[in-house]
Amino acid sequence: MSGAATNALRLYVGNRTLVGTDGEFLFPVYLALFTTDPGENGDVSGEVTTPEYSRQLIGFASPETGVFTWVSNIDVIYEAAASSWGSVGWAGIMDGTGPGASMIYHGVLAAGNLPAGYQVKLPAGAGQVTFP
């Protein structure tokens, strides 16, 4: 059988993965930064690897009725770079702080070199996930 996902499935998967239903998540989700495109296979070999870097917890609010866009509802703040993080051009939502799986990825709007001393900050409301 093949076909398209229904609106009910989009809401179920999005809410269970990004928001938590009745306060329960399938798993917490984390924001990762990449210097190379992780692609559909979720290749994490291009993730930033400096000692001070770590994936940061990200949370989302439930979408409005009939809308399939989840908007981040917490500030995401990375530790300041002690050395260059390279040219960060992609972000991904991961299922854990370790190797785990990349579930969603996208090119960042302001891609560029992140030098020592730079601190990445994503204010609540700045991150969005949309299911078509």
DRENBANU-784311 format. One record per residue (C-alpha): residue in three letters; x, y, z. Coordinates in nm, 4 decimals. Example, Ala and Ser with C-alpha at 12.3 -4.5 7.8 and 13.67 -1.06 7.14 Angstrom:
% DRENBANU-784311
> ALA:1.2300:-0.4500:0.7800
> SER:1.3670:-0.1060:0.7140
END
This chain:
% DRENBANU-784311
> MET:0.0000:0.0000:0.0000
> SER:0.1256:0.3475:-0.0767
> GLY:-0.0261:0.6870:-0.0239
> ALA:0.0114:1.0214:0.1460
> ALA:0.0180:1.0951:0.5179
> THR:-0.3080:1.2251:0.6609
> ASN:-0.3355:1.5442:0.8654
> ALA:-0.4011:1.3324:1.1739
> LEU:-0.0735:1.1449:1.1244
> ARG:0.1225:1.4676:1.0712
> LEU:-0.0165:1.6087:1.3959
> TYR:0.0437:1.2868:1.5876
> VAL:0.4041:1.2480:1.4747
> GLY:0.4846:1.6174:1.5106
> ASN:0.3289:1.6513:1.8536
> ARG:0.4756:1.3280:1.9928
> THR:0.8216:1.4076:1.8539
> LEU:0.8482:1.7851:1.8997
> VAL:0.6018:1.8792:2.1746
> GLY:0.5140:1.5701:2.3747
> THR:0.1598:1.4458:2.4113
> ASP:0.0254:1.4695:2.7655
> GLY:0.3753:1.5692:2.8714
> GLU:0.5389:1.2592:2.7240
> PHE:0.7866:1.2739:2.4390
> LEU:0.8960:0.9820:2.2317
> PHE:1.2381:1.1237:2.3254
> PRO:1.3799:1.4728:2.3894
> VAL:1.5112:1.6479:2.0785
> TYR:1.8358:1.8389:2.0371
> LEU:1.9664:2.0945:1.7887
> ALA:2.2920:2.0050:1.6120
> LEU:2.5094:2.2221:1.3858
> PHE:2.6862:2.0936:1.0736
> THR:2.9606:2.2120:0.8391
> THR:2.8443:1.9706:0.5664
> ASP:2.4953:1.8795:0.4498
> PRO:2.3760:1.5759:0.6507
> GLY:2.1378:1.4840:0.3690
> GLU:1.8420:1.2506:0.3829
> ASN:2.0544:0.9756:0.5382
> GLY:2.1391:1.1983:0.8355
> ASP:2.5175:1.1778:0.7997
> VAL:2.6594:1.3252:1.1217
> SER:3.0244:1.3236:1.0088
> GLY:3.0039:1.6984:0.9384
> GLU:2.8767:1.7916:1.2840
> VAL:3.0849:2.0480:1.4732
> THR:3.3368:1.8576:1.6889
> THR:3.5228:2.1121:1.9021
> PRO:3.5544:2.0199:2.2726
> GLU:3.3166:2.2939:2.3950
> TYR:3.0425:2.2136:2.1406
> SER:2.7453:1.9987:2.2353
> ARG:2.3962:1.9539:2.0979
> GLN:2.1446:2.1709:2.2756
> LEU:1.7943:2.0787:2.3916
> ILE:1.5204:2.2416:2.1847
> GLY:1.1470:2.2484:2.2527
> PHE:0.8432:2.3313:2.0426
> ALA:0.4883:2.4561:2.0991
> SER:0.1834:2.2816:1.9553
> PRO:0.0688:2.4246:1.6235
> GLU:-0.2560:2.6080:1.5695
> THR:-0.5455:2.4005:1.4383
> GLY:-0.5000:2.3198:1.0706
> VAL:-0.1386:2.4413:1.0655
> PHE:0.1492:2.1963:1.0421
> THR:0.4276:2.4254:1.1661
> TRP:0.5816:2.3745:1.5090
> VAL:0.7652:2.6808:1.6475
> SER:1.0484:2.6615:1.9022
> ASN:0.9461:2.7807:2.2470
> ILE:1.2771:2.7883:2.4368
> ASP:1.6012:2.9783:2.3847
> VAL:1.8833:2.7636:2.2492
> ILE:2.2249:2.8931:2.3564
> TYR:2.5534:2.7228:2.2734
> GLU:2.8720:2.7709:2.4722
> ALA:3.1025:3.0312:2.3145
> ALA:3.3414:2.8825:2.0600
> ALA:3.6910:2.8335:2.2045
> SER:3.8202:2.7742:1.8518
> SER:3.6670:2.8058:1.5077
> TRP:3.3643:2.5855:1.4458
> GLY:3.4204:2.6119:1.0719
> SER:3.1625:2.7149:0.8167
> VAL:2.8316:2.6100:0.9714
> GLY:2.5650:2.5841:0.7040
> TRP:2.3131:2.3274:0.8345
> ALA:2.1174:2.2519:1.1481
> GLY:1.9494:1.9282:1.2428
> ILE:1.7065:1.8015:1.5006
> MET:1.8514:1.4940:1.6644
> ASP:1.7047:1.2242:1.8886
> GLY:1.9789:1.2476:2.1495
> THR:2.3020:1.4074:2.2647
> GLY:2.5181:1.1213:2.1357
> PRO:2.5477:0.9706:1.7885
> GLY:2.1716:0.9093:1.7515
> ALA:1.9676:0.9846:1.4443
> SER:1.9171:1.3046:1.2513
> MET:1.5422:1.3386:1.2061
> ILE:1.5120:1.6768:1.0367
> TYR:1.7796:1.8935:0.8774
> HIS:1.7881:2.2216:0.6873
> GLY:2.0323:2.4802:0.5636
> VAL:2.0677:2.7736:0.8029
> LEU:1.9670:3.1220:0.6908
> ALA:2.2913:3.2916:0.7959
> ALA:2.5508:3.0306:0.7033
> GLY:2.9099:3.1248:0.7631
> ASN:3.2345:3.0773:0.9490
> LEU:3.1978:3.0743:1.3278
> PRO:3.5269:3.2020:1.4720
> ALA:3.6635:3.1578:1.8241
> GLY:3.4660:3.3683:2.0697
> TYR:3.1422:3.3535:1.8689
> GLN:2.8316:3.2280:2.0499
> VAL:2.5338:3.0810:1.8655
> LYS:2.1981:3.1880:2.0108
> LEU:1.8585:3.0901:1.8738
> PRO:1.5812:3.2772:2.0547
> ALA:1.2452:3.1129:2.1192
> GLY:1.0283:3.1516:1.8101
> ALA:1.3212:3.1498:1.5678
> GLY:1.3169:2.7761:1.4934
> GLN:1.0362:2.6193:1.2920
> VAL:0.9513:2.2738:1.1636
> THR:0.6839:2.2371:0.8967
> PHE:0.5392:1.9092:0.7749
> PRO:0.4027:1.9418:0.4209
END
